[in-house]
Amino acid sequence: MRHHTRSIILPVHNAEPWLDECLRSVLQQDFEGTMELSVFNDASKDKSGAIIEKWRVKLEDSGVHVIIGGHDSLSPRGVGYSKNQAVAQSSGSYLCFLDSDDVMMPQRVRLQHQAAVQHPSSIVGCRVRRDPPNSTERYTRWINQLTPEQLLTQVFTANGPTVIMPTWFCSRAWFSHVGPFDEGGQGVPEDLLFFYEHLRKGGGVVRVDQSLLLYRYHPRAATHSVLETTIWTHRVRFLEEQALPRWAAFTIWNAGKQGRRLYRSLTAASQRKVVAFCDVDENKIRKGFYCHEDSQERPKPRIPILHFRAARPPFVICVKLVDTGHPQPLALEEAPQWPPGARRGGTELYLLLPPGPHRGRLRGQPEVVALAGGPGLPSLQLTDPRQPLPVHPRPAGAL
């Protein structure tokens, strides 16, 4: 049975307002193979249990086997635990993850299964339609408009995984190779941690370019329990693990708040690799250096602040670019070989992969961290419209 079944993985906690519509969307799938629904009820105190039992009859009458697990403790164990339990009690060779407040389009299982068969070591996502439609507009555009290359080149974005967790579809074999989910409970970004482990193990990222999920936004969503500082910490640690070990030294673009925050967030070993900050703000440059007052080292580290024209690659670019409506807002202009993943609005942390043919301009990002000028990374042309002469940096990797 396991070889032929596709399992829909559904963790549930107090989902009464949305559960009828969610389960109806399972019933309406047009996939012609064998499906099962694996539900784990994580200590719901509302009518979720009764709704699940009601739909069990309808689903099984339509040929969808339903497995129901759960517990009635005083407190829930969390999303990671619930997903792991739902996976463990299921039997399918492919796993389709679904949140209890979302709604699948009828073709979701069929189209994502087709993609997963072709990409057995990938997480397969899809485009989404947000509800309410005007909520998180920039984030929704980011979800839906990433190019196939950007699904990997933007894996360090502040938005989280480049295919969002409620759209995930993958083989059981690959899930078992990567997982399980972290079971730390509320406040733990279990999807981001799983996604990073997936990438460490060489997994791919694929998206079906159709809107296959109604993705709800509401105050009770579990994602609101994860602090921005928690996400930032995981991002920086992954950056240090995956990128910075290749460099003996690097420059942080931005001597302001975001650049200093990045520096302070690094381990002491990574901080010692920072040879300078660079900036275009003359007031910051005139200060001459940044002193890390919280450092335990004596004397305290004093990092030079240079004009960007004097900066040496490789760079970690950490800038706040705000489009003020001025006809010539400050911008970073990408060199012709800058890879496709570099062009994107939103709050993002980039790891840039080897060069591809692309030219564009980064504008309007509240926060961007990118890598450039190092071994295997693109060179960078930096331009300031107030000083419009182009800059031709040293060869990639030069220090």
KOLBAPA-94443 format. One line per 8 residues: their letters; for each residue x, y, z of C-alpha. Coordinates in pm, whole numbers. Each point is the difference from the previous one (the first is absolute). Example, Ala and Ser with C-alpha at 12.3 -4.5 7.8 and 13.67 -1.06 7.14 Angstrom:
BEGIN
as) 1230:-450:780 ~ 137:344:-66 $
REM end
This chain:
BEGIN
mrhhtrsi) 0:0:0 ~ 280:242:93 ~ 146:-4:-350 ~ -326:115:-162 ~ -149:241:257 ~ 43:378:16 ~ -40:129:357 ~ -142:342:84 $
ilpvhnae) 158:109:328 ~ -233:218:209 ~ 91:124:350 ~ -298:153:181 ~ -27:226:304 ~ -319:196:67 ~ -78:31:-371 ~ -381:5:25 $
pwldeclr) -50:323:-205 ~ 181:-139:-306 ~ -3:-378:24 ~ -318:-70:-200 ~ 132:187:-303 ~ 344:-157:38 ~ -137:-357:11 ~ -241:68:-285 $
svlqqdfe) 303:90:-213 ~ 148:-344:75 ~ -320:-163:-119 ~ 6:205:-322 ~ 348:-107:-115 ~ 5:-128:-358 ~ 297:-233:53 ~ -95:-342:-135 $
gtmelsvf) 242:-205:208 ~ -38:-118:358 ~ -7:269:271 ~ -18:-1:376 ~ -47:279:250 ~ 213:-13:315 ~ -133:235:267 ~ 164:67:335 $
ndaskdks) -216:196:245 ~ 234:189:234 ~ -215:50:312 ~ -275:201:-169 ~ -253:141:245 ~ -257:110:-260 ~ -215:-214:-232 ~ 287:-104:-228 $
gaiiekwr) -27:-365:108 ~ -369:-21:-88 ~ 59:166:-337 ~ 275:-250:-81 ~ -226:-294:87 ~ -279:143:-216 ~ 231:25:-301 ~ 154:-341:64 $
vkledsgv) -324:-161:-122 ~ -24:216:-311 ~ 364:-50:-92 ~ 2:-376:52 ~ -324:-33:-201 ~ 195:169:-283 ~ 295:-238:31 ~ 231:219:210 $
hviigghd) 129:-196:300 ~ 10:213:318 ~ 241:-52:291 ~ -69:206:311 ~ 243:38:285 ~ 40:251:277 ~ -4:69:370 ~ -215:196:244 $
slsprgvg) 264:137:235 ~ -47:341:157 ~ 252:158:-239 ~ 88:-62:-366 ~ 339:-151:-86 ~ 54:229:-299 ~ -1:-3:-378 ~ 325:-192:-42 $
ysknqava) -113:-281:230 ~ -341:-18:-167 ~ 147:-23:-350 ~ 242:-272:108 ~ -282:-201:156 ~ -220:39:-307 ~ 286:-115:-223 ~ 79:-297:229 $
qssgsylc) -357:-131:-2 ~ -35:39:-378 ~ 106:-254:-263 ~ 38:186:-330 ~ 313:9:-211 ~ -59:374:-57 ~ -96:263:258 ~ -220:302:-68 $
fldsddvm) 10:249:288 ~ -311:203:75 ~ -82:252:272 ~ -345:-24:154 ~ -84:365:-78 ~ 86:-29:-373 ~ -189:-130:-303 ~ 144:-210:-284 $
mpqrvrlq) -101:48:-360 ~ -136:-324:-157 ~ 310:-62:-212 ~ 257:47:277 ~ 84:-363:85 ~ 1:-104:-366 ~ 233:276:-124 ~ 239:-4:294 $
hqaavqhp) 20:-378:-8 ~ 102:18:-366 ~ 276:246:89 ~ 117:-201:304 ~ 36:-317:-207 ~ 232:191:-235 ~ 196:158:290 ~ 30:-269:271 $
ssivgcrv) 246:193:218 ~ -183:334:-19 ~ -260:183:201 ~ -277:90:-245 ~ -205:312:71 ~ -256:200:-195 ~ -133:348:-44 ~ -268:121:243 $
rrdppnst) -296:234:22 ~ -6:200:323 ~ -311:49:210 ~ -77:281:72 ~ 127:100:-347 ~ 167:324:114 ~ 188:-152:294 ~ 380:-35:-20 $
erytrwin) 0:115:-363 ~ 379:24:-34 ~ 55:-339:162 ~ -261:-160:-226 ~ 168:148:-309 ~ 330:-141:124 ~ -152:-347:46 ~ -150:-3:-347 $
qltpeqll) 256:182:-214 ~ 335:-160:87 ~ 162:-148:-308 ~ 113:-363:5 ~ 357:121:61 ~ -110:230:282 ~ -155:-291:188 ~ 362:-86:87 $
tqvftang) 177:335:-22 ~ -239:155:254 ~ 4:-278:258 ~ 129:245:265 ~ -291:242:-28 ~ -162:140:309 ~ -330:-124:-141 ~ 105:-356:76 $
ptvimptw) -4:-301:-234 ~ -31:93:-367 ~ -294:-240:-28 ~ -223:45:302 ~ -72:-291:232 ~ -379:-30:-63 ~ 79:-74:-366 ~ 265:-269:57 $
fcsrawfs) -20:-333:-180 ~ 282:-256:7 ~ 78:-369:4 ~ -11:-184:330 ~ 348:-134:-68 ~ 141:352:-29 ~ -191:124:305 ~ 145:-288:202 $
hvgpfdeg) 347:84:-128 ~ -30:365:113 ~ -244:2:291 ~ -170:-10:235 ~ -126:349:86 ~ 133:172:309 ~ -247:-55:286 ~ 95:299:212 $
gqgvpedl) -354:132:-14 ~ -126:357:-5 ~ 251:254:-122 ~ 215:-251:-192 ~ 13:45:-382 ~ -18:-373:-67 ~ -56:53:-372 ~ 310:220:-40 $
lffyehlr) 218:-243:196 ~ -120:-293:-210 ~ 56:203:-319 ~ 360:81:99 ~ 68:-368:76 ~ -154:-90:-336 ~ 244:237:-172 ~ 296:-133:201 $
kgggvvrv) -77:-345:-135 ~ -7:120:-359 ~ -376:22:-45 ~ -158:192:-285 ~ -282:254:-1 ~ -273:-14:-266 ~ -324:195:-39 ~ -308:-88:-203 $
dqslllyr) -86:331:-162 ~ -371:-14:62 ~ -194:135:297 ~ -89:-322:181 ~ -67:128:353 ~ -215:262:169 ~ 246:120:264 ~ -171:170:292 $
yhpraath) 136:282:211 ~ -152:57:343 ~ 115:95:352 ~ -17:-359:128 ~ 243:-137:-258 ~ 289:-193:157 ~ 256:203:-193 ~ -71:302:221 $
svlettiw) 156:-181:297 ~ 347:1:-160 ~ 199:313:85 ~ 191:192:-267 ~ 311:-24:217 ~ -29:-380:-2 ~ -16:-7:-380 ~ 295:243:-23 $
thrvrfle) 214:-216:227 ~ -61:-313:-206 ~ 69:188:-323 ~ 332:137:119 ~ 113:-337:135 ~ -81:-164:-332 ~ 185:278:-183 ~ 306:-65:217 $
eqalprwa) -26:-371:-54 ~ -54:-1:-375 ~ 187:306:-133 ~ 243:177:228 ~ 241:-293:59 ~ 121:41:-358 ~ 130:352:69 ~ 309:107:193 $
aftiwnag) -135:356:20 ~ -296:205:-123 ~ -156:348:0 ~ -349:83:131 ~ -181:248:-221 ~ -187:236:236 ~ 149:167:306 ~ -350:75:126 $
kqgrrlyr) -252:-187:208 ~ -42:-311:-215 ~ 371:-45:-65 ~ 87:40:366 ~ -277:-242:95 ~ 144:-258:-237 ~ 349:49:144 ~ -121:-34:360 $
sltaasqr) -195:-315:-94 ~ 307:-178:-136 ~ 211:-233:210 ~ 332:135:124 ~ 182:-202:-266 ~ -210:152:-277 ~ 32:349:147 ~ 379:-28:-22 $
kvvafcdv) -36:-51:-376 ~ -170:339:-45 ~ 272:233:-131 ~ -223:303:-57 ~ -345:149:-32 ~ -73:205:-310 ~ -267:261:-65 ~ -100:303:-208 $
denkirkg) -102:213:300 ~ 277:254:57 ~ -102:46:363 ~ 59:-367:70 ~ 321:-5:-199 ~ 138:303:191 ~ -30:-196:324 ~ 284:-212:-134 $
fychedsq) -83:-321:182 ~ -266:-199:184 ~ 86:-107:355 ~ -173:-315:123 ~ -62:112:358 ~ -155:-330:110 ~ 306:-204:-98 ~ 189:-181:273 $
erpkprip) 327:49:-189 ~ 255:251:120 ~ 58:232:-165 ~ -350:13:-139 ~ -18:-63:-378 ~ 3:316:-212 ~ -118:-77:-354 ~ 88:259:-269 $
ilhfraar) -286:172:-185 ~ 88:64:-365 ~ -164:169:-294 ~ -144:-270:-224 ~ 246:96:-276 ~ 283:-109:227 ~ -163:-325:107 ~ 149:-339:-83 $
ppfvicvk) -190:-316:-81 ~ -129:-241:106 ~ -304:185:132 ~ -288:-81:226 ~ -253:263:-107 ~ -242:98:273 ~ -178:316:-107 ~ -324:179:61 $
lvdtghpq) -123:146:-329 ~ -319:201:25 ~ -162:148:-309 ~ -76:354:120 ~ -144:116:-330 ~ 317:191:-84 ~ 64:-29:-377 ~ 339:-158:71 $
plaleeap) -25:-222:307 ~ 316:-168:117 ~ 40:-339:-161 ~ 237:-289:-35 ~ 36:-82:-365 ~ 82:-356:-88 ~ 280:-90:-236 ~ -106:-187:-318 $
qwppgarr) 96:-337:148 ~ -208:50:317 ~ -216:-311:48 ~ -379:-8:-35 ~ -48:-29:376 ~ 125:352:64 ~ -303:190:-123 ~ -284:4:246 $
ggtelyll) -193:241:220 ~ -87:-71:360 ~ 191:-80:314 ~ 260:-246:-115 ~ 325:-173:81 ~ 172:-136:-309 ~ 261:-265:-54 ~ 103:57:-360 $
lppgphrg) 93:-307:-199 ~ 238:-9:-299 ~ -61:266:-264 ~ -270:-8:-265 ~ -94:253:-269 ~ -195:275:168 ~ -2:375:47 ~ -228:194:225 $
rlrgqpev) -21:244:287 ~ -71:-61:366 ~ -247:256:135 ~ -240:36:286 ~ 122:-285:219 ~ -35:76:372 ~ 284:-243:62 ~ 227:-191:-235 $
valaggpg) 294:-217:83 ~ 184:-127:-304 ~ 338:-150:-78 ~ 218:119:-285 ~ 357:13:-119 ~ 118:-324:160 ~ 111:-329:-154 ~ -283:-138:-212 $
lpslqltd) -209:313:56 ~ -84:285:-236 ~ 202:317:-21 ~ -186:313:98 ~ -41:341:-158 ~ -108:256:256 ~ -147:330:-114 ~ -118:306:184 $
prqplpvh) -220:223:-224 ~ 143:305:176 ~ 341:-110:-129 ~ -103:-171:-324 ~ 337:-126:-120 ~ -5:-381:5 ~ 230:-187:234 ~ 210:-287:-129 $
prpagal) 94:-211:302 ~ 304:-217:37 ~ -21:-351:-141 ~ -227:-237:188 ~ 166:-137:311 ~ 270:270:15 ~ 81:123:350 $
REM end
